[in-house]
Amino acid sequence: MDWIMQIQDSSVLIWFLSKGGVLILTTWLSQAAVEEQTSVILLILKVLCHLPLHKASPENMSAILQSVNGLRFYRTSDISNRAKGLLSRWTKLFAKIQAMKKQNRNNSQIDSQSQLLL
């Protein structure tokens, strides 16, 4: 996981996500939570902050969201606070992306209408 944290090239991180990296992290996170391995959980949450998860597939995001959501009520406040913070960050990011998609869709419709008029 330290290796992932050192990668700054977003294309490499996106490749990692596309090859099932999120599912692996989800599995590790779930297992660490069951085994109460707080240091591993904290490291995985840190890695999740580093990854461009807005580029992950919706199915993979659903799995990781469920795992992180379950940590909101973890017995250690540091983990529960980080999980809440990560969920809040993702919510804002996805809302921003949806707004941009909607704006692009509207701009495309306006461009299409303009071209028809011409």
Phi, psi and omega in degrees: 000329176298326179298317179298319181295335181277344182283125178252344181283113184296330180294326177291319179294321177294321176301314179303317179295319183290339180264017175095015181300323181294320180294323177296313179297323178298315179298313180298319180296316179297316180294318179296324178293318179297319182273002179055044178269083188299322181294324178290318179301313180298320179294317179296319178298323177294318178297318179298328176292331184278333185280146175278072187294345176293347178264356180283157179292151180302324180296317180293321179295323178300317182295314182289325177298319179296317180295314180292322178301322178295338181276354179301333183247025180295151186294336179266123185297328179299316180290315181297321179293319178294320178297315178298318179296319179295317178297320178296316179299315179296320180300314179295318181297313182291326176294319178296317179296317179297320179296320179294320178296318180296318179295318178296321178297316179295319178296322178295320178295320179294318178298318179297316180294322178295319179294322177296320179294324179289000000 
